[in-house]
Amino acid sequence: MTDTIDVVTADQEEPGVAVAPPMPVDQDQLAEQMVTQAKERGVDLIGPNGLLNQLTKRVLEAALEEEMSTHLGYDKHDPVGRDRGNSRNGVRAKTVLTEIGPVEIEVPRDTDASFQPQIVKKRQRRLTGVDEIVLSLTARGLTTGEVSAHFAEVYGASISKDTISKITDKVVEEMTAWCNRPLDPVYPVLFIDAIMVKVRDGQVRNKPIYVVVGVTVGGERDILGLWAGDGGEGAKFWLQVLTELKNRGVQDVCIAVCDGLKHLPDSITTVWEYTVVQQCIIHLLRNVRREAPGLPNGGERPSSPACRSRAVKLRAA
Protein backbone atom coordinates (compact mmCIF):
# COMPACT_ATOMS: atom_id res chain seq x y z
CA MET A 1 0.00 0.00 0.00
CA THR A 2 2.91 2.34 0.78
CA ASP A 3 4.39 1.71 -2.66
CA THR A 4 1.04 2.53 -4.23
CA ILE A 5 1.10 6.01 -2.76
CA ASP A 6 4.83 6.66 -3.14
CA VAL A 7 4.83 5.89 -6.85
CA VAL A 8 2.68 8.90 -7.68
CA THR A 9 4.41 11.40 -5.37
CA ALA A 10 6.66 14.11 -6.72
CA ASP A 11 10.28 13.28 -7.52
CA GLN A 12 12.75 14.02 -4.75
CA GLU A 13 15.23 16.84 -5.25
CA GLU A 14 18.86 15.87 -5.90
CA PRO A 15 21.61 17.89 -4.18
CA GLY A 16 23.32 20.39 -6.44
CA VAL A 17 20.78 20.03 -9.23
CA ALA A 18 18.58 22.96 -10.23
CA VAL A 19 14.94 22.10 -9.85
CA ALA A 20 12.35 23.43 -12.27
CA PRO A 21 9.26 25.13 -10.88
CA PRO A 22 6.59 22.58 -9.91
CA MET A 23 4.06 21.83 -12.59
CA PRO A 24 0.33 22.12 -11.81
CA VAL A 25 -1.09 18.83 -10.53
CA ASP A 26 -3.85 17.28 -12.59
CA GLN A 27 -6.00 15.90 -9.77
CA ASP A 28 -8.16 13.74 -12.05
CA GLN A 29 -5.10 12.12 -13.65
CA LEU A 30 -3.49 11.64 -10.24
CA ALA A 31 -6.61 9.94 -8.92
CA GLU A 32 -6.80 7.65 -11.97
CA GLN A 33 -3.16 6.63 -11.51
CA MET A 34 -3.67 5.81 -7.86
CA VAL A 35 -6.82 3.78 -8.50
CA THR A 36 -5.16 1.89 -11.37
CA GLN A 37 -2.06 1.06 -9.31
CA ALA A 38 -4.18 0.01 -6.35
CA LYS A 39 -6.13 -2.41 -8.56
CA GLU A 40 -2.93 -3.81 -10.08
CA ARG A 41 -1.56 -4.56 -6.60
CA GLY A 42 -4.85 -5.97 -5.37
CA VAL A 43 -5.44 -3.16 -2.89
CA ASP A 44 -9.04 -2.40 -1.97
CA LEU A 45 -10.29 1.14 -2.41
CA ILE A 46 -12.12 1.11 0.92
CA GLY A 47 -11.76 -0.86 4.12
CA PRO A 48 -9.24 -0.91 6.98
CA ASN A 49 -6.21 -1.19 4.66
CA GLY A 50 -7.80 0.36 1.60
CA LEU A 51 -6.57 3.21 -0.54
CA LEU A 52 -8.86 5.84 1.02
CA ASN A 53 -7.89 4.75 4.52
CA GLN A 54 -4.17 5.02 3.80
CA LEU A 55 -4.54 8.34 2.01
CA THR A 56 -6.43 9.76 4.97
CA LYS A 57 -3.70 8.47 7.27
CA ARG A 58 -0.98 10.12 5.16
CA VAL A 59 -2.79 13.45 4.92
CA LEU A 60 -3.49 13.61 8.66
CA GLU A 61 0.06 12.63 9.58
CA ALA A 62 1.55 15.15 7.13
CA ALA A 63 -0.63 17.90 8.61
CA LEU A 64 0.41 16.92 12.14
CA GLU A 65 4.11 16.96 11.15
CA GLU A 66 3.64 20.42 9.68
CA GLU A 67 2.03 21.58 12.91
CA MET A 68 4.97 20.15 14.88
CA SER A 69 7.47 21.95 12.61
CA THR A 70 5.61 25.21 13.18
CA HIS A 71 5.56 24.57 16.93
CA LEU A 72 9.29 23.84 17.16
CA GLY A 73 10.41 26.36 14.56
CA TYR A 74 12.28 23.94 12.30
CA ASP A 75 11.56 21.02 9.97
CA LYS A 76 12.13 17.37 10.73
CA HIS A 77 15.84 16.33 10.54
CA ASP A 78 16.90 19.99 10.23
CA PRO A 79 20.29 20.54 11.99
CA VAL A 80 19.01 23.89 13.21
CA GLY A 81 17.03 22.08 15.87
CA ARG A 82 20.07 20.64 17.66
CA ASP A 83 20.61 21.77 21.24
CA ARG A 84 17.51 23.99 21.20
CA GLY A 85 15.91 22.42 24.26
CA ASN A 86 12.59 21.19 22.96
CA SER A 87 12.69 18.70 20.06
CA ARG A 88 10.79 15.80 18.54
CA ASN A 89 10.32 12.78 20.75
CA GLY A 90 8.96 10.05 18.53
CA VAL A 91 5.30 9.35 17.87
CA ARG A 92 2.35 7.70 19.53
CA ALA A 93 -0.27 5.58 17.82
CA LYS A 94 -3.87 6.74 17.86
CA THR A 95 -7.07 5.60 16.16
CA VAL A 96 -9.54 8.24 15.06
CA LEU A 97 -12.99 7.72 13.61
CA THR A 98 -13.52 9.42 10.25
CA GLU A 99 -16.26 9.49 7.63
CA ILE A 100 -14.64 6.47 5.94
CA GLY A 101 -14.19 4.47 9.14
CA PRO A 102 -11.45 4.07 11.78
CA VAL A 103 -7.98 5.31 10.73
CA GLU A 104 -4.84 4.57 12.74
CA ILE A 105 -2.39 7.48 12.72
CA GLU A 106 0.92 8.34 14.36
CA VAL A 107 0.89 11.62 16.27
CA PRO A 108 4.29 13.30 16.76
CA ARG A 109 5.42 14.19 20.28
CA ASP A 110 7.92 16.69 21.69
CA THR A 111 10.22 16.34 24.70
CA ASP A 112 8.48 18.84 26.98
CA ALA A 113 4.94 17.77 25.95
CA SER A 114 3.94 21.32 24.97
CA PHE A 115 2.71 20.38 21.48
CA GLN A 116 -1.02 21.01 21.11
CA PRO A 117 -2.16 19.69 17.69
CA GLN A 118 -5.21 21.28 16.09
CA ILE A 119 -5.94 18.93 13.18
CA VAL A 120 -6.47 16.04 15.58
CA LYS A 121 -6.49 17.45 19.09
CA LYS A 122 -5.36 15.64 22.21
CA ARG A 123 -7.93 13.12 23.43
CA GLN A 124 -9.96 13.66 20.25
CA ARG A 125 -11.23 10.36 18.89
CA ARG A 126 -13.59 11.59 16.19
CA LEU A 127 -13.16 14.04 13.35
CA THR A 128 -15.81 16.74 13.05
CA GLY A 129 -17.43 15.06 10.05
CA VAL A 130 -18.46 12.13 12.25
CA ASP A 131 -20.36 14.43 14.60
CA GLU A 132 -22.17 15.88 11.58
CA ILE A 133 -23.21 12.38 10.48
CA VAL A 134 -24.53 11.60 13.97
CA LEU A 135 -26.53 14.84 14.06
CA SER A 136 -27.90 14.23 10.57
CA LEU A 137 -29.08 10.72 11.46
CA THR A 138 -30.56 11.96 14.75
CA ALA A 139 -32.40 14.76 12.94
CA ARG A 140 -33.96 12.11 10.69
CA GLY A 141 -35.49 10.43 13.72
CA LEU A 142 -33.02 7.61 14.44
CA THR A 143 -32.55 6.65 18.08
CA THR A 144 -29.12 6.45 19.73
CA GLY A 145 -29.19 2.68 19.39
CA GLU A 146 -30.04 2.88 15.68
CA VAL A 147 -27.25 5.42 15.07
CA SER A 148 -24.77 3.18 16.89
CA ALA A 149 -25.88 0.17 14.82
CA HIS A 150 -25.57 2.24 11.62
CA PHE A 151 -21.91 3.06 12.33
CA ALA A 152 -21.15 -0.56 13.18
CA GLU A 153 -22.75 -1.80 9.97
CA VAL A 154 -21.57 0.85 7.50
CA TYR A 155 -18.22 1.99 8.91
CA GLY A 156 -17.22 -1.00 11.02
CA ALA A 157 -16.77 1.34 13.98
CA SER A 158 -18.20 1.19 17.46
CA ILE A 159 -19.82 4.31 18.94
CA SER A 160 -21.58 3.94 22.26
CA LYS A 161 -25.02 5.34 22.96
CA ASP A 162 -23.49 7.62 25.61
CA THR A 163 -21.12 9.11 23.04
CA ILE A 164 -23.99 9.78 20.64
CA SER A 165 -25.96 11.43 23.45
CA LYS A 166 -22.97 13.66 24.29
CA ILE A 167 -22.73 14.77 20.65
CA THR A 168 -26.41 15.70 20.50
CA ASP A 169 -26.30 17.33 23.95
CA LYS A 170 -23.48 19.58 22.72
CA VAL A 171 -25.79 20.84 19.96
CA VAL A 172 -28.60 21.39 22.47
CA GLU A 173 -26.27 23.60 24.50
CA GLU A 174 -25.37 25.61 21.39
CA MET A 175 -29.05 25.94 20.48
CA THR A 176 -29.85 27.20 23.98
CA ALA A 177 -27.10 29.82 23.71
CA TRP A 178 -28.42 30.84 20.26
CA CYS A 179 -32.00 31.15 21.55
CA ASN A 180 -30.86 33.45 24.38
CA ARG A 181 -28.42 35.59 22.40
CA PRO A 182 -28.78 39.41 22.56
CA LEU A 183 -30.69 41.02 19.68
CA ASP A 184 -30.48 44.36 17.88
CA PRO A 185 -32.34 47.27 19.51
CA VAL A 186 -34.30 48.15 16.34
CA TYR A 187 -35.75 46.06 13.50
CA PRO A 188 -37.45 47.93 10.63
CA VAL A 189 -39.58 44.88 9.74
CA LEU A 190 -40.62 41.83 11.76
CA PHE A 191 -42.30 38.76 10.23
CA ILE A 192 -44.37 36.55 12.53
CA ASP A 193 -45.61 33.18 11.32
CA ALA A 194 -45.58 29.42 11.86
CA ILE A 195 -44.40 26.46 9.83
CA MET A 196 -45.51 22.84 10.10
CA VAL A 197 -42.71 20.33 10.70
CA LYS A 198 -42.87 16.55 10.98
CA VAL A 199 -41.68 15.59 14.47
CA ARG A 200 -41.05 12.12 15.89
CA ASP A 201 -42.57 12.12 19.36
CA GLY A 202 -43.48 8.52 19.93
CA GLN A 203 -45.00 8.73 16.48
CA VAL A 204 -44.45 11.01 13.51
CA ARG A 205 -46.87 13.93 13.47
CA ASN A 206 -47.10 17.48 12.21
CA LYS A 207 -46.16 20.06 14.80
CA PRO A 208 -46.19 23.86 14.45
CA ILE A 209 -42.91 25.71 14.89
CA TYR A 210 -43.48 29.40 15.49
CA VAL A 211 -40.84 31.64 13.97
CA VAL A 212 -40.00 35.34 14.12
CA VAL A 213 -37.80 36.74 11.36
CA GLY A 214 -36.45 40.27 11.59
CA VAL A 215 -34.99 42.50 8.91
CA THR A 216 -32.02 44.41 10.32
CA VAL A 217 -31.22 48.06 9.62
CA GLY A 218 -28.57 46.73 7.24
CA GLY A 219 -31.22 44.93 5.16
CA GLU A 220 -30.28 41.40 6.29
CA ARG A 221 -32.75 38.79 7.49
CA ASP A 222 -32.20 37.30 10.93
CA ILE A 223 -34.14 34.49 12.59
CA LEU A 224 -34.78 35.85 16.07
CA GLY A 225 -36.19 32.67 17.53
CA LEU A 226 -38.07 29.39 17.13
CA TRP A 227 -40.74 28.08 19.47
CA ALA A 228 -42.45 24.68 19.33
CA GLY A 229 -46.19 24.46 19.99
CA ASP A 230 -49.13 22.10 19.78
CA GLY A 231 -51.32 24.16 17.42
CA GLY A 232 -53.56 25.75 20.05
CA GLU A 233 -51.46 28.84 20.65
CA GLY A 234 -53.16 32.23 20.40
CA ALA A 235 -52.50 35.90 21.02
CA LYS A 236 -51.46 35.29 24.66
CA PHE A 237 -48.75 32.91 23.48
CA TRP A 238 -47.44 35.51 21.03
CA LEU A 239 -47.50 38.14 23.76
CA GLN A 240 -45.09 35.98 25.78
CA VAL A 241 -42.88 35.46 22.71
CA LEU A 242 -42.74 39.15 21.84
CA THR A 243 -42.07 40.08 25.47
CA GLU A 244 -39.16 37.63 25.45
CA LEU A 245 -37.76 39.34 22.34
CA LYS A 246 -38.02 42.71 24.05
CA ASN A 247 -36.20 41.37 27.10
CA ARG A 248 -33.43 40.18 24.77
CA GLY A 249 -32.87 43.72 23.53
CA VAL A 250 -35.48 44.56 20.86
CA GLN A 251 -36.66 48.03 21.90
CA ASP A 252 -38.55 49.04 18.77
CA VAL A 253 -40.09 47.53 15.62
CA CYS A 254 -41.31 49.74 12.77
CA ILE A 255 -43.56 47.27 10.90
CA ALA A 256 -44.79 43.86 12.05
CA VAL A 257 -46.14 41.53 9.36
CA CYS A 258 -48.42 38.73 10.54
CA ASP A 259 -51.52 36.71 9.66
CA GLY A 260 -55.06 37.50 10.73
CA LEU A 261 -54.94 35.82 14.15
CA LYS A 262 -57.49 37.44 16.44
CA HIS A 263 -56.00 39.90 18.96
CA LEU A 264 -52.48 39.39 17.61
CA PRO A 265 -52.17 43.09 16.61
CA ASP A 266 -53.09 44.01 20.20
CA SER A 267 -50.31 41.77 21.51
CA ILE A 268 -47.81 43.43 19.17
CA THR A 269 -48.76 46.98 20.13
CA THR A 270 -48.74 46.02 23.81
CA VAL A 271 -45.04 45.23 23.53
CA TRP A 272 -44.12 47.94 21.01
CA GLU A 273 -46.69 50.71 21.23
CA TYR A 274 -45.95 52.53 17.96
CA THR A 275 -45.45 49.49 15.72
CA VAL A 276 -47.48 49.46 12.49
CA VAL A 277 -49.17 46.06 12.04
CA GLN A 278 -49.37 44.91 8.42
CA GLN A 279 -51.38 41.82 7.52
CA CYS A 280 -49.54 39.48 5.18
CA ILE A 281 -50.87 39.81 1.60
CA ILE A 282 -51.03 36.04 1.11
CA HIS A 283 -53.11 35.60 4.27
CA LEU A 284 -55.32 38.51 3.18
CA LEU A 285 -55.97 36.88 -0.20
CA ARG A 286 -56.87 33.60 1.47
CA ASN A 287 -59.33 35.38 3.74
CA VAL A 288 -60.89 37.13 0.74
CA ARG A 289 -61.23 33.78 -1.05
CA ARG A 290 -62.83 32.27 2.02
CA GLU A 291 -65.44 35.03 2.18
CA ALA A 292 -65.99 35.22 -1.60
CA PRO A 293 -65.08 31.84 -3.11
CA GLY A 294 -66.66 32.74 -6.47
CA LEU A 295 -64.60 35.89 -6.93
CA PRO A 296 -62.83 35.60 -10.31
CA ASN A 297 -59.16 36.46 -10.65
CA GLY A 298 -58.65 35.76 -14.34
CA GLY A 299 -56.46 32.75 -13.68
CA GLU A 300 -53.93 34.81 -11.74
CA ARG A 301 -51.85 33.32 -8.99
CA PRO A 302 -52.57 34.75 -5.53
CA SER A 303 -48.96 35.92 -5.33
CA SER A 304 -48.98 37.71 -8.71
CA PRO A 305 -48.51 41.51 -8.68
CA ALA A 306 -51.95 42.14 -10.21
CA CYS A 307 -53.69 39.97 -7.65
CA ARG A 308 -51.78 41.57 -4.76
CA SER A 309 -52.73 45.02 -6.07
CA ARG A 310 -56.40 44.02 -6.16
CA ALA A 311 -56.17 42.73 -2.59
CA VAL A 312 -54.70 46.01 -1.40
CA LYS A 313 -57.58 47.90 -3.01
CA LEU A 314 -60.10 45.55 -1.40
CA ARG A 315 -58.60 46.11 2.00
CA ALA A 316 -58.50 49.89 1.50
CA ALA A 317 -62.17 49.81 0.57
PEGIQUI-V989318 format. One record per residue. N is the residue number from 1. RES is the residue in one small letter. SS is DSSP state (H for helix, E for strand, C for the rest). Layout:
<<N,RES,SS> <N,RES,SS>>
//
This chain:
<<1,m,C> <2,t,H> <3,d,H> <4,t,H> <5,i,H> <6,d,H> <7,v,C> <8,v,C> <9,t,C> <10,a,C> <11,d,C> <12,q,C> <13,e,C> <14,e,C> <15,p,C> <16,g,C> <17,v,C> <18,a,C> <19,v,C> <20,a,C> <21,p,C> <22,p,C> <23,m,C> <24,p,C> <25,v,C> <26,d,C> <27,q,H> <28,d,H> <29,q,H> <30,l,H> <31,a,H> <32,e,H> <33,q,H> <34,m,H> <35,v,H> <36,t,H> <37,q,H> <38,a,H> <39,k,H> <40,e,H> <41,r,C> <42,g,C> <43,v,C> <44,d,C> <45,l,C> <46,i,C> <47,g,C> <48,p,C> <49,n,C> <50,g,C> <51,l,H> <52,l,H> <53,n,H> <54,q,H> <55,l,H> <56,t,H> <57,k,H> <58,r,H> <59,v,H> <60,l,H> <61,e,H> <62,a,H> <63,a,H> <64,l,H> <65,e,H> <66,e,H> <67,e,H> <68,m,H> <69,s,H> <70,t,H> <71,h,H> <72,l,H> <73,g,C> <74,y,C> <75,d,C> <76,k,C> <77,h,C> <78,d,C> <79,p,H> <80,v,H> <81,g,H> <82,r,C> <83,d,C> <84,r,C> <85,g,C> <86,n,C> <87,s,C> <88,r,E> <89,n,E> <90,g,E> <91,v,E> <92,r,E> <93,a,E> <94,k,E> <95,t,E> <96,v,E> <97,l,E> <98,t,E> <99,e,C> <100,i,C> <101,g,E> <102,p,E> <103,v,E> <104,e,E> <105,i,E> <106,e,E> <107,v,E> <108,p,E> <109,r,E> <110,d,E> <111,t,C> <112,d,C> <113,a,C> <114,s,C> <115,f,C> <116,q,C> <117,p,C> <118,q,C> <119,i,C> <120,v,C> <121,k,C> <122,k,C> <123,r,C> <124,q,C> <125,r,C> <126,r,E> <127,l,C> <128,t,H> <129,g,H> <130,v,H> <131,d,H> <132,e,H> <133,i,H> <134,v,H> <135,l,H> <136,s,H> <137,l,H> <138,t,H> <139,a,H> <140,r,C> <141,g,C> <142,l,C> <143,t,C> <144,t,H> <145,g,H> <146,e,H> <147,v,H> <148,s,H> <149,a,H> <150,h,H> <151,f,H> <152,a,H> <153,e,H> <154,v,H> <155,y,C> <156,g,C> <157,a,C> <158,s,C> <159,i,C> <160,s,C> <161,k,H> <162,d,H> <163,t,H> <164,i,H> <165,s,H> <166,k,H> <167,i,H> <168,t,H> <169,d,H> <170,k,H> <171,v,H> <172,v,H> <173,e,H> <174,e,H> <175,m,H> <176,t,H> <177,a,H> <178,w,H> <179,c,H> <180,n,C> <181,r,C> <182,p,C> <183,l,C> <184,d,C> <185,p,C> <186,v,E> <187,y,E> <188,p,E> <189,v,E> <190,l,E> <191,f,E> <192,i,E> <193,d,E> <194,a,E> <195,i,E> <196,m,E> <197,v,E> <198,k,E> <199,v,E> <200,r,E> <201,d,C> <202,g,C> <203,q,C> <204,v,E> <205,r,E> <206,n,E> <207,k,E> <208,p,E> <209,i,E> <210,y,E> <211,v,E> <212,v,E> <213,v,E> <214,g,E> <215,v,E> <216,t,C> <217,v,C> <218,g,C> <219,g,C> <220,e,C> <221,r,E> <222,d,E> <223,i,E> <224,l,E> <225,g,E> <226,l,E> <227,w,E> <228,a,E> <229,g,C> <230,d,C> <231,g,C> <232,g,C> <233,e,C> <234,g,C> <235,a,H> <236,k,H> <237,f,H> <238,w,H> <239,l,H> <240,q,H> <241,v,H> <242,l,H> <243,t,H> <244,e,H> <245,l,H> <246,k,H> <247,n,H> <248,r,C> <249,g,C> <250,v,C> <251,q,C> <252,d,E> <253,v,E> <254,c,E> <255,i,E> <256,a,E> <257,v,E> <258,c,E> <259,d,C> <260,g,C> <261,l,C> <262,k,C> <263,h,C> <264,l,H> <265,p,H> <266,d,H> <267,s,H> <268,i,H> <269,t,H> <270,t,H> <271,v,H> <272,w,C> <273,e,C> <274,y,C> <275,t,C> <276,v,E> <277,v,E> <278,q,E> <279,q,E> <280,c,C> <281,i,H> <282,i,H> <283,h,H> <284,l,H> <285,l,H> <286,r,H> <287,n,H> <288,v,H> <289,r,H> <290,r,H> <291,e,H> <292,a,C> <293,p,C> <294,g,C> <295,l,C> <296,p,C> <297,n,C> <298,g,C> <299,g,C> <300,e,C> <301,r,C> <302,p,C> <303,s,C> <304,s,C> <305,p,H> <306,a,H> <307,c,H> <308,r,H> <309,s,H> <310,r,H> <311,a,H> <312,v,H> <313,k,H> <314,l,H> <315,r,H> <316,a,H> <317,a,C>>
//
